[in-house]
Amino acid sequence: MDRVIEFAMSHMALVGSFVALLAAFLFLESRRGGKGVSSQQLTNLVNSQGALVLDVRDRKEFGLGHITESKNIPFVKLEDRVSELNSHKDAPIVLVCKMGQHSGAAGKILTKHGFKDVRRLTGGIATWSADSLPLIKG
């Protein structure tokens, strides 16, 4: 522990840069369009709070396998079709995409339209599959 403090005191520029980058990362991650949830947390949200699972992958990928009772609105059409979700404005909505890259942007769109509790599945459907959880085909 003494060496860590000694290092920090000797290399203030490095430690300061690290702290600034860490703060910037945390700030950007918090504004990414919803809190990330694990597969287990998603299951708990659906069972206990009736969360809506919104799959933002395209129709073809959705047909290859999706989470039970999830609704599909492709990311490219989300802005135009957001009114379909108005009945869920106060309920939790969990966004799912292929690997987690589009769900953050989709979360920003929903938040902009007044949705209160928007979350995203960390790692997307790839993580869901890796956790050996069931997918519905068709």
Z-matrix of the N, CA and C atoms (Angstrom, degrees):
N
C 1 1.450
C 2 1.526 1 110.71
N 3 1.329 2 116.04 1 -37.46
C 4 1.466 3 119.46 2 178.91
C 5 1.523 4 111.15 3 -62.39
N 6 1.325 5 115.83 4 -36.24
C 7 1.469 6 119.70 5 -179.15
C 8 1.532 7 111.34 6 -68.55
N 9 1.319 8 116.95 7 -34.52
C 10 1.463 9 120.51 8 178.57
C 11 1.522 10 109.68 9 -63.94
N 12 1.308 11 115.60 10 -45.86
C 13 1.469 12 119.61 11 178.77
C 14 1.521 13 110.32 12 -65.05
N 15 1.325 14 116.88 13 -41.43
C 16 1.468 15 120.73 14 178.34
C 17 1.533 16 110.49 15 -62.17
N 18 1.341 17 116.81 16 -42.81
C 19 1.451 18 120.86 17 177.90
C 20 1.532 19 110.76 18 -62.14
N 21 1.338 20 115.89 19 -45.85
C 22 1.459 21 120.04 20 -179.18
C 23 1.523 22 111.37 21 -61.33
N 24 1.298 23 116.77 22 -39.69
C 25 1.468 24 120.33 23 -179.87
C 26 1.534 25 110.91 24 -70.23
N 27 1.323 26 116.60 25 -35.25
C 28 1.464 27 120.55 26 -178.15
C 29 1.530 28 112.55 27 -78.28
N 30 1.312 29 117.07 28 -26.05
C 31 1.462 30 121.20 29 -175.07
C 32 1.527 31 110.57 30 -126.59
N 33 1.292 32 116.09 31 59.19
C 34 1.466 33 121.00 32 -176.59
C 35 1.528 34 112.56 33 -61.78
N 36 1.312 35 117.66 34 -35.07
C 37 1.462 36 120.07 35 -179.90
C 38 1.526 37 110.80 36 -64.57
N 39 1.329 38 117.46 37 -42.97
C 40 1.459 39 120.76 38 178.60
C 41 1.529 40 111.40 39 -65.84
N 42 1.310 41 116.23 40 -46.28
C 43 1.466 42 120.13 41 -178.87
C 44 1.526 43 110.21 42 -65.73
N 45 1.328 44 117.19 43 -40.49
C 46 1.460 45 120.98 44 177.87
C 47 1.516 46 111.88 45 -62.80
N 48 1.332 47 116.52 46 -41.87
C 49 1.467 48 120.78 47 177.38
C 50 1.521 49 111.13 48 -63.63
N 51 1.323 50 116.05 49 -42.32
C 52 1.458 51 120.47 50 178.64
C 53 1.524 52 111.31 51 -61.56
N 54 1.305 53 117.47 52 -46.02
C 55 1.466 54 121.67 53 179.93
C 56 1.529 55 110.31 54 -63.26
N 57 1.332 56 117.83 55 -41.45
C 58 1.462 57 121.10 56 179.05
C 59 1.530 58 110.93 57 -64.18
N 60 1.327 59 117.55 58 -43.85
C 61 1.465 60 120.70 59 178.28
C 62 1.533 61 111.69 60 -65.17
N 63 1.312 62 116.84 61 -39.02
C 64 1.456 63 120.68 62 177.73
C 65 1.525 64 111.06 63 -64.17
N 66 1.329 65 116.51 64 -43.23
C 67 1.464 66 120.65 65 178.26
C 68 1.532 67 110.69 66 -63.49
N 69 1.335 68 117.31 67 -42.25
C 70 1.463 69 120.92 68 178.82
C 71 1.533 70 110.76 69 -63.79
N 72 1.322 71 116.65 70 -42.41
C 73 1.461 72 120.75 71 178.12
C 74 1.524 73 110.93 72 -60.62
N 75 1.317 74 117.22 73 -47.84
C 76 1.469 75 120.96 74 -179.32
C 77 1.521 76 111.34 75 -63.76
N 78 1.330 77 117.26 76 -38.84
C 79 1.459 78 121.24 77 178.11
C 80 1.522 79 110.99 78 -63.39
N 81 1.322 80 116.93 79 -47.80
C 82 1.464 81 121.01 80 -179.55
C 83 1.524 82 111.64 81 -66.09
N 84 1.312 83 116.54 82 -38.82
C 85 1.465 84 120.06 83 179.80
C 86 1.526 85 110.82 84 -65.91
N 87 1.313 86 117.34 85 -36.04
C 88 1.462 87 120.18 86 -179.96
C 89 1.528 88 112.27 87 -70.25
N 90 1.312 89 117.74 88 -24.73
C 91 1.469 90 121.91 89 -179.42
C 92 1.521 91 112.19 90 -97.08
N 93 1.276 92 117.62 91 12.13
C 94 1.457 93 122.59 92 -171.61
C 95 1.520 94 114.76 93 -74.70
N 96 1.273 95 119.24 94 -5.65
C 97 1.455 96 119.39 95 177.62
C 98 1.511 97 113.29 96 108.78
N 99 1.293 98 116.66 97 39.61
C 100 1.454 99 120.31 98 176.18
C 101 1.504 100 112.91 99 120.43
N 102 1.307 101 114.03 100 152.50
C 103 1.452 102 121.45 101 178.89
C 104 1.520 103 109.75 102 -73.63
N 105 1.313 104 116.96 103 139.64
C 106 1.455 105 120.75 104 177.14
C 107 1.519 106 111.15 105 -77.32
N 108 1.321 107 116.73 106 140.67
C 109 1.455 108 121.91 107 176.48
C 110 1.527 109 109.46 108 -127.78
N 111 1.319 110 115.44 109 150.99
C 112 1.465 111 121.09 110 177.44
C 113 1.527 112 109.81 111 -83.39
N 114 1.310 113 116.37 112 173.14
C 115 1.459 114 121.02 113 177.95
C 116 1.529 115 110.92 114 -60.63
N 117 1.331 116 116.12 115 -41.44
C 118 1.462 117 120.27 116 179.72
C 119 1.533 118 110.97 117 -65.55
N 120 1.326 119 116.84 118 -42.39
C 121 1.465 120 120.23 119 178.52
C 122 1.531 121 110.62 120 -64.12
N 123 1.327 122 117.00 121 -37.32
C 124 1.465 123 120.96 122 176.92
C 125 1.526 124 110.41 123 -60.98
N 126 1.318 125 116.70 124 -46.77
C 127 1.464 126 121.08 125 178.43
C 128 1.524 127 110.83 126 -59.28
N 129 1.328 128 116.70 127 -43.80
C 130 1.473 129 120.77 128 178.92
C 131 1.525 130 111.40 129 -63.82
N 132 1.341 131 117.59 130 -41.28
C 133 1.467 132 120.86 131 179.25
C 134 1.525 133 111.75 132 -62.96
N 135 1.324 134 116.65 133 -41.28
C 136 1.463 135 120.29 134 -179.97
C 137 1.530 136 110.04 135 -66.93
N 138 1.320 137 116.74 136 -44.15
C 139 1.465 138 120.36 137 -176.33
C 140 1.525 139 113.12 138 -73.45
N 141 1.321 140 118.00 139 -37.94
C 142 1.467 141 119.57 140 -173.95
C 143 1.532 142 113.80 141 -95.23
N 144 1.341 143 117.50 142 -31.98
C 145 1.462 144 119.69 143 -175.34
C 146 1.521 145 113.76 144 -119.34
N 147 1.310 146 117.14 145 3.58
C 148 1.460 147 120.48 146 179.40
C 149 1.514 148 113.50 147 63.67
N 150 1.325 149 116.90 148 38.56
C 151 1.464 150 121.39 149 -178.60
C 152 1.530 151 110.81 150 -62.38
N 153 1.328 152 114.82 151 145.19
C 154 1.462 153 121.32 152 174.28
C 155 1.520 154 107.94 153 -89.48
N 156 1.319 155 116.91 154 129.71
C 157 1.459 156 121.91 155 174.76
C 158 1.521 157 106.32 156 -97.02
N 159 1.326 158 116.12 157 116.20
C 160 1.458 159 122.04 158 -178.58
C 161 1.519 160 108.99 159 -109.40
N 162 1.311 161 116.23 160 112.06
C 163 1.463 162 123.24 161 -179.48
C 164 1.524 163 107.86 162 -91.42
N 165 1.336 164 117.40 163 119.45
C 166 1.460 165 121.15 164 -176.38
C 167 1.539 166 112.69 165 -102.31
N 168 1.326 167 116.39 166 16.35
C 169 1.465 168 119.64 167 175.43
C 170 1.526 169 109.26 168 -78.72
N 171 1.335 170 116.66 169 164.22
C 172 1.462 171 118.55 170 179.25
C 173 1.530 172 110.36 171 -70.30
N 174 1.314 173 116.37 172 164.53
C 175 1.469 174 123.77 173 -172.87
C 176 1.537 175 111.51 174 -56.90
N 177 1.323 176 117.53 175 -39.14
C 178 1.467 177 121.49 176 -178.32
C 179 1.528 178 110.99 177 -64.57
N 180 1.338 179 117.13 178 -48.34
C 181 1.462 180 120.61 179 179.08
C 182 1.524 181 111.08 180 -64.97
N 183 1.331 182 116.93 181 -37.37
C 184 1.458 183 121.96 182 177.83
C 185 1.532 184 110.02 183 -60.52
N 186 1.327 185 116.80 184 -41.34
C 187 1.460 186 121.49 185 179.90
C 188 1.518 187 113.86 186 -66.79
N 189 1.338 188 116.94 187 -25.78
C 190 1.467 189 120.51 188 179.48
C 191 1.526 190 112.06 189 -72.72
N 192 1.318 191 116.84 190 -20.53
C 193 1.456 192 120.39 191 177.89
C 194 1.514 193 110.70 192 162.04
N 195 1.345 194 115.55 193 127.34
C 196 1.462 195 120.45 194 -179.71
C 197 1.523 196 110.07 195 -143.05
N 198 1.307 197 115.92 196 165.76
C 199 1.453 198 122.47 197 179.59
C 200 1.529 199 108.72 198 -73.42
N 201 1.316 200 116.65 199 142.19
C 202 1.463 201 122.76 200 -179.00
C 203 1.525 202 111.25 201 -52.20
N 204 1.328 203 115.99 202 133.80
C 205 1.459 204 125.08 203 177.12
C 206 1.535 205 114.23 204 61.31
N 207 1.331 206 117.07 205 20.31
C 208 1.467 207 118.78 206 176.34
C 209 1.527 208 109.38 207 -80.29
N 210 1.315 209 114.95 208 151.80
C 211 1.467 210 122.06 209 178.44
C 212 1.517 211 107.26 210 -102.19
N 213 1.327 212 116.81 211 138.19
C 214 1.458 213 120.85 212 -179.21
C 215 1.523 214 111.11 213 -108.09
N 216 1.331 215 114.35 214 118.94
C 217 1.464 216 121.90 215 168.23
C 218 1.524 217 105.29 216 -133.00
N 219 1.324 218 118.33 217 108.48
C 220 1.459 219 120.06 218 -178.95
C 221 1.537 220 111.75 219 -55.78
N 222 1.313 221 115.78 220 144.07
C 223 1.456 222 121.81 221 -177.17
C 224 1.529 223 112.37 222 -53.32
N 225 1.321 224 117.20 223 -41.07
C 226 1.467 225 120.56 224 -177.43
C 227 1.528 226 112.40 225 -66.94
N 228 1.338 227 117.82 226 -19.80
C 229 1.459 228 121.55 227 -179.98
C 230 1.527 229 113.14 228 -106.68
N 231 1.323 230 117.37 229 0.68
C 232 1.463 231 121.22 230 -173.26
C 233 1.521 232 112.33 231 -61.15
N 234 1.299 233 118.04 232 -44.57
C 235 1.470 234 121.54 233 -178.99
C 236 1.534 235 110.97 234 -58.27
N 237 1.331 236 117.24 235 -39.34
C 238 1.460 237 121.43 236 -179.22
C 239 1.529 238 113.19 237 -76.90
N 240 1.328 239 116.76 238 -28.28
C 241 1.465 240 120.39 239 -174.19
C 242 1.528 241 114.14 240 -107.28
N 243 1.324 242 117.87 241 11.27
C 244 1.466 243 121.32 242 -176.72
C 245 1.527 244 111.94 243 -60.97
N 246 1.316 245 118.05 244 -25.80
C 247 1.464 246 121.06 245 179.99
C 248 1.535 247 111.93 246 -64.07
N 249 1.327 248 118.02 247 -22.75
C 250 1.462 249 121.61 248 177.45
C 251 1.527 250 112.25 249 -65.21
N 252 1.316 251 116.32 250 -16.92
C 253 1.461 252 121.44 251 -175.87
C 254 1.524 253 113.12 252 -102.41
N 255 1.333 254 117.71 253 3.29
C 256 1.466 255 120.71 254 -174.47
C 257 1.526 256 114.01 255 -56.50
N 258 1.315 257 118.20 256 -29.79
C 259 1.463 258 120.16 257 179.30
C 260 1.531 259 112.52 258 -71.33
N 261 1.327 260 117.12 259 -9.33
C 262 1.470 261 122.34 260 -178.86
C 263 1.536 262 112.67 261 -109.68
N 264 1.331 263 117.89 262 16.95
C 265 1.466 264 120.29 263 -174.32
C 266 1.518 265 114.10 264 -59.05
N 267 1.327 266 117.49 265 -33.73
C 268 1.459 267 120.12 266 -177.52
C 269 1.526 268 112.89 267 -99.57
N 270 1.315 269 118.07 268 -6.25
C 271 1.471 270 121.99 269 179.81
C 272 1.527 271 109.22 270 -90.83
N 273 1.325 272 116.68 271 157.37
C 274 1.473 273 118.56 272 175.20
C 275 1.529 274 110.34 273 -65.97
N 276 1.317 275 115.60 274 137.56
C 277 1.466 276 121.98 275 174.86
C 278 1.524 277 106.95 276 -122.99
N 279 1.322 278 115.70 277 126.32
C 280 1.461 279 120.73 278 178.81
C 281 1.516 280 107.80 279 -110.83
N 282 1.323 281 115.88 280 120.52
C 283 1.459 282 122.32 281 -178.33
C 284 1.524 283 110.55 282 -89.21
N 285 1.311 284 115.33 283 137.01
C 286 1.457 285 121.50 284 -179.01
C 287 1.519 286 108.16 285 -128.70
N 288 1.326 287 117.05 286 132.85
C 289 1.459 288 121.70 287 172.06
C 290 1.524 289 107.64 288 -133.32
N 291 1.291 290 117.71 289 -166.24
C 292 1.462 291 120.47 290 -174.72
C 293 1.526 292 112.04 291 -67.31
N 294 1.338 293 116.79 292 -52.83
C 295 1.467 294 120.14 293 -177.37
C 296 1.525 295 112.89 294 -134.17
N 297 1.297 296 118.41 295 10.54
C 298 1.456 297 121.25 296 176.99
C 299 1.514 298 115.06 297 100.11
N 300 1.329 299 118.48 298 0.95
C 301 1.462 300 119.91 299 -175.43
C 302 1.527 301 113.62 300 -82.57
N 303 1.310 302 119.71 301 -30.69
C 304 1.469 303 121.46 302 -178.90
C 305 1.527 304 113.35 303 -94.04
N 306 1.309 305 117.40 304 -20.20
C 307 1.460 306 119.31 305 -174.50
C 308 1.525 307 112.42 306 -66.30
N 309 1.326 308 118.25 307 -31.75
C 310 1.464 309 120.20 308 177.06
C 311 1.518 310 111.81 309 -64.92
N 312 1.318 311 117.20 310 -44.58
C 313 1.468 312 121.13 311 178.15
C 314 1.525 313 110.71 312 -66.80
N 315 1.323 314 116.99 313 -37.59
C 316 1.468 315 120.43 314 177.18
C 317 1.526 316 109.76 315 -65.34
N 318 1.321 317 116.79 316 -37.14
C 319 1.465 318 120.86 317 177.18
C 320 1.510 319 112.62 318 -61.96
N 321 1.322 320 116.26 319 -38.57
C 322 1.471 321 120.22 320 176.77
C 323 1.529 322 111.01 321 -63.00
N 324 1.322 323 116.45 322 -40.24
C 325 1.466 324 120.68 323 179.37
C 326 1.527 325 109.95 324 -62.90
N 327 1.332 326 116.70 325 -46.94
C 328 1.459 327 119.89 326 -178.91
C 329 1.527 328 111.89 327 -65.72
N 330 1.311 329 117.10 328 -40.77
C 331 1.470 330 121.00 329 178.09
C 332 1.522 331 110.50 330 -62.05
N 333 1.325 332 116.17 331 -40.46
C 334 1.464 333 121.07 332 178.05
C 335 1.525 334 111.63 333 -61.23
N 336 1.331 335 117.14 334 -31.02
C 337 1.459 336 121.99 335 -179.24
C 338 1.529 337 112.87 336 -91.28
N 339 1.332 338 117.10 337 11.04
C 340 1.465 339 120.87 338 171.93
C 341 1.517 340 116.98 339 94.04
N 342 1.313 341 118.71 340 12.80
C 343 1.459 342 120.48 341 176.95
C 344 1.526 343 108.77 342 -77.14
N 345 1.328 344 115.97 343 132.88
C 346 1.461 345 121.58 344 -169.61
C 347 1.527 346 114.18 345 -85.54
N 348 1.321 347 117.26 346 -43.66
C 349 1.467 348 121.32 347 -172.09
C 350 1.522 349 110.19 348 -120.66
N 351 1.329 350 115.92 349 83.73
C 352 1.465 351 121.68 350 -178.44
C 353 1.523 352 108.35 351 -106.66
N 354 1.313 353 115.62 352 129.44
C 355 1.460 354 121.89 353 178.56
C 356 1.521 355 108.23 354 -132.31
N 357 1.328 356 116.08 355 169.09
C 358 1.466 357 119.64 356 179.85
C 359 1.518 358 109.63 357 -137.64
N 360 1.317 359 115.86 358 141.52
C 361 1.459 360 121.20 359 178.70
C 362 1.521 361 108.49 360 -73.27
N 363 1.311 362 116.06 361 116.31
C 364 1.457 363 121.47 362 -179.87
C 365 1.525 364 109.65 363 -63.97
N 366 1.310 365 116.63 364 124.29
C 367 1.458 366 121.59 365 179.93
C 368 1.515 367 114.80 366 83.78
N 369 1.324 368 116.85 367 -4.73
C 370 1.453 369 121.63 368 175.75
C 371 1.517 370 114.43 369 65.10
N 372 1.319 371 114.67 370 -159.50
C 373 1.462 372 121.33 371 -176.78
C 374 1.530 373 110.98 372 -65.41
N 375 1.334 374 117.43 373 -23.41
C 376 1.468 375 120.94 374 177.36
C 377 1.519 376 110.59 375 -63.38
N 378 1.324 377 117.51 376 -40.86
C 379 1.463 378 121.38 377 177.91
C 380 1.521 379 110.18 378 -69.64
N 381 1.325 380 116.71 379 -40.59
C 382 1.468 381 121.23 380 177.72
C 383 1.534 382 109.52 381 -57.05
N 384 1.320 383 117.06 382 -46.12
C 385 1.468 384 121.84 383 179.14
C 386 1.527 385 111.34 384 -66.57
N 387 1.339 386 116.74 385 -41.24
C 388 1.458 387 121.04 386 179.65
C 389 1.524 388 111.59 387 -63.53
N 390 1.332 389 116.75 388 -28.32
C 391 1.471 390 121.35 389 177.31
C 392 1.526 391 111.55 390 -81.73
N 393 1.331 392 117.33 391 6.73
C 394 1.473 393 124.56 392 179.84
C 395 1.522 394 113.06 393 57.87
N 396 1.312 395 115.77 394 39.43
C 397 1.456 396 120.86 395 176.79
C 398 1.530 397 109.00 396 -95.35
N 399 1.336 398 117.43 397 153.56
C 400 1.469 399 120.30 398 -171.18
C 401 1.532 400 113.95 399 -72.09
N 402 1.310 401 114.18 400 145.86
C 403 1.469 402 122.92 401 174.24
C 404 1.531 403 107.99 402 -123.52
N 405 1.314 404 115.28 403 142.14
C 406 1.453 405 122.71 404 177.39
C 407 1.524 406 107.84 405 -97.20
N 408 1.300 407 117.67 406 128.40
C 409 1.467 408 120.94 407 179.08
C 410 1.502 409 110.26 408 -99.02
N 411 1.343 410 114.98 409 147.60
C 412 1.460 411 119.57 410 176.79
C 413 1.489 412 114.07 411 102.03
